[in-house]
Amino acid sequence: MSASRREILRSGLVAGTAVAATGLGAAARAGGDPLITEVQEWNRKLGDGVGTYAYGMPSPHESHVVRRTLPWLTGDATSSSSFTPLHALEGIITPNGLCFERHHAGIAAIDAAEHRLMIHGLVDTPLVFTMDDLRRFPRQSRILFLECAANTLTEWQAAQVNSCQFTHGMLHCVEYTGVSLRHLLAEAGVRPQAEWLLAEGADAAAMSRSIPIGKALDDCLVAFAQNGEALRPEQGYPLRLCVPGFEGSMWIKWLRRLELGDEPWGQREETARYTDLMADGRARIHSFEMDVKSVITSPSPDAGVRHGKGPLVISGLAWSGRGKGTIARVDISLDGGRNWRPAEIEEPGLP
């Protein structure tokens, strides 16, 4: 699967599996179901008129479908995470209000009219863009998945939480809209000696990461919208950098500065953090790429089996890493890995 797509996997269980296949059909009640045969309260009066809800909200009966946090995970909510309820979602697009959060200094409250993006360093012409300037460039809309480098951290040492949301929920997939970073860099003119790009955010942490120039000139996107509307504040409003296939900490939110140089900057989040401890005690740096991964979302601890005997559909998500390729096959085991069977990958199989 490419870094810009996720696909749903499905596998129906048949006779002889862990769930008995005894037939599929609607339950029948003698005398009829009163929810059908009797007039209900919501049938007795007119509903709310148009304009009652200026911005559409989910039904109150879906109030359990929310981002959740683990209070013990960090000592301060301003440098912490919330988790996407993967088990409660349908399809591959994550609603804006359910995209996981990861902040290093809380959510920056920025007026888009006062926000600027600067490009400088090893360029021919240093530039400063307003948001209106950026919207004058040709825009792109691309479905991208974003995974935090710490996704599944609750299982790194041992199983700690009985929840798909908390084990794999530092993940979202949305349609981002913005301007190709390559186009902006071309406007400034990249000098031949430029090998790295520093992306910096406008939050209180000035979150910064060094990015290889080859990646910056490849498929990165400077986004100002997701799923058809402006970025949410917790997703970097008014501007964030999208780096397909790379760990989420490099998708700098509240993007304000891009500096080109001939070597990486060695920022805190790429030296003291987001490194890989090796067996000899040394730390590997610049391991940017996220690898292929999958998760069963239903049935799961958050979405148990509720319908009694009968066929059961196992569903989940599979996504590739490194920003390349597609998921060609998914296998599923019902006996702890001793035997495997192919799952059905739902269409559309997006590249």
GIPEWO-V885766 format. One line per field, one symbol per residue. ss: DSSP state (H for helix, E for strand, - for the rest). phi: phi as a letter, one per 40 degrees, with the letter a starting at -180 (. if undefined). Layout:
ss->???
phi->???
//
This chain:
ss->------EEEEEE---------------------HHHH---HHH----------------HHH-----E--------HHH-EEE--HHH-------HHH--EE---------HHH-EEEEEE-E---EEEEHHHH----EEEEEEEEE-----HHH--------HHHHH--EEEEEEEEEEHHHHHHHH-E-----EEEEEE------EEEEEHHHH----EEEEEE--EE--HHH----EEE---E-HHH--E-EEEEEEE------HHH-----EE-----EE----E---EEEEEE-E--E---------EEEEEEE-----------EE--------EE-EE------
phi->.cccabbcbbaccbdgccbccbhbaccbbcggcccbcbccdcccacccccgcbcbdbccccbcccacbbbdccbcaccbabbbccdcbcbgbccddcbcdbabbagccbbcdcbcbbbbagcbcbdbbbcccdccccdbbbbcbbbbcdcdgdcbccacbbcaccccbccaabbccbabdcdccccccgccdccbbbcbbcccccfdbacbdcccdccbcbcbbaafgbddcdcbhdcabcbbdgcdccccdcfdbabbbabaccgcdcbbcbfbbccccgcbcbfccccccaaaccacadcbccbbgchdbccbabbacbggbgbccabbbbbbggcbbbcccccccccc
//
